């Protein structure tokens, strides 16, 4: 199953793809809930890597100071920066951050995965947190589509993270037998609050995983 290639999509692809994420999906809403809990009402600076239309910003508490970078930015804003963060170093105006988020990003990092982890670690503050998502390619109905260039089991991803970070937690974003975000029949309200692995079930039916990491 593991697949790592140098095949990358262009800005023209992402400018269209990002439109799909203008309305916050389940993963984004659950990530916002986690970020708000981590911030605990304190003034936090956040960088959203692969921010797309910056839909996460609308879900965050006012104490979280949002910044985003992406390969394809639709409109200008003082808190957004367009950059090819595969080719260029992940950074934002020399700043450091309390939280860095990367949702649906590392499935597209090819052989640059560990290097990008290193770059993220460099911009985290001492007690900062890195929150990322990754598809469960071990799902019983897994979908491996050609646009993914970094395909591996979540256990392998965690080994890569552990080269750079301390992995505090790794748990499913949601469970669904059809490998899709939970709908009415998949108890989305319960799954929004459930941050744990279920023995024998998660490895086969988790759609994606969140990993929450700290600097070493």
ABEGO torsion letter per residue (X at the ends): XBBBBABBBBAAAAAAAAAAAABBBAAAAAAAAAAAAAAGGBBBBBBBBGAEAGAAAAABBAABBBBBBBABBABBBAABBBBBAAABBBBBGGBBBABBBBBGAAAAAEAAAAAAAAAAAAABBAABBBBBBBBBAABAABBBBAABABBBBAAAAAAAAAAABBBABBBBABBBAAGBBBBAAAGAAAAAABBBBBBGAAAAABABBBBBBBBX
